[in-house]
Amino acid sequence: METSASKRESAFFFECPLPLRDYPTVTLGHGSGGRLSADLVEHLFLPAFDNAALRARGDGAVISIADMRLAISTDSFVVRPLFFPGGNIGELAVNGTVNDLAMCGAVPLHLSASFILEEGFELAQLNAIAHAMGEAAARAGVSIVTGDTKVVEKGHGDGVFINTTGIGVIPAGVHLAAERVRTGDVVLLSGTIGDHGMAIMSVREGLAFEAPIQSDTAPLHTLVQALLHLNAEAVHLMRDPTRGGVAAALNEIAQQARVGIVLDERAIPVRPAVSAACEMLGLDPLYVANEGKLIAIVAREHAEAMLAALRAHPLGEAAAIIGEVTDQHPGLVAMRTRIGATRVVPMPQGELLPRIC
């Protein structure tokens, strides 16, 4: 016969762990873009900095000055290695901030760039990174207009870290917000997932594939404008699935909009080489970082036209409708699998791939 004590002991293993925010020190998982990152924002930074623009928790903040609506976003880049297939930390820094502004519906205008350099870092590498940033800015039609440089002692950095801040103007009639997401909306994805994260990991792990894996880093603002010019009212929300991948981005949307999201696994585009790399490393492509893809939540009646607009753009040729918004299981993301089952796609809990961006 089982005693009360043994019942308590066995029940212990089925209880939820302590809240993730109760970690006494910072972990790598706090930078993952998943549950720990969300807890850090919600329970530490939001109470400290509380204001309406920050509470929206978008990829950037929307602020009004005089008769203009502006988007402002800042991001830091600590990717390792600094140079990877398809890009480097410099162009990644430019594209990442341009994309955060674009997810607000803004036309990006100007960037700042700050560098934290480690003593002993080769100036030839810094020169290559700076020129890559300048070229990326020119391609995106933005200017790097101010910045800062700091140097830390050898052993107290990792070559170079970059912080960029961007500002852009939101055109009249564009309003992207979680509260606009509604039951019946369609989830659009602009292309294949996992390319950036697996490009980084292929270098770190020394993996070689028949088809090389390249980062998808790219500025998405012209792709966004193609959707908004078609029908701005029909576009309810956008996100770029960077850290934490598609899974993290959609869980954030579901929680902020208080809706459920159902995905169709068969509709999600993944390159064969990326799929193979994920299988070798025991990773799910849904959780792998992207740097040149967007998710758009759009009105169902305009979804096919929106999909056609994405596919007509060079950065959206592999776009797909991957799911829909439902009033069931609010705050959760589920997926219909290839074999016909349904599984939950949870928010990532920790750091799966450190130093990805």
Buried (B, 14 or more C-beta within 10 A) or exposed (E): EEEEEEEEEEEEEEEEEEEBBEBEEEBEBBBBBBBBBBBBBEEEEBEEEEEEBBEBBBBBBBBEEEEEBBBBBBBBBBBBEBBBBBBBBBBBBBBBBBBBBBBBBBBBBBBBBBBBBBEEBEEEBBEBBBEBBBEBBEBBEBEBEEBEEEBEEEEEBBBBBBBBBBBBBBBEEBBBBBEBBBEEBBBBBBBBBBBBBBBBBBBBEEBEBEEEBBBBBBBBBBBBBBBBEBBBEBBBBBBBBBBBBBBBBBBBBBBBBEBBBBBBBEEBBBBEBBBBBBEBBEBBBBBBBBBBBBBBBBBBEBBEEBBEBBBEBEBBEBBBBBBBBBEEBBBBBBBBEEEEEEEEBBBBEBBBBBBBB
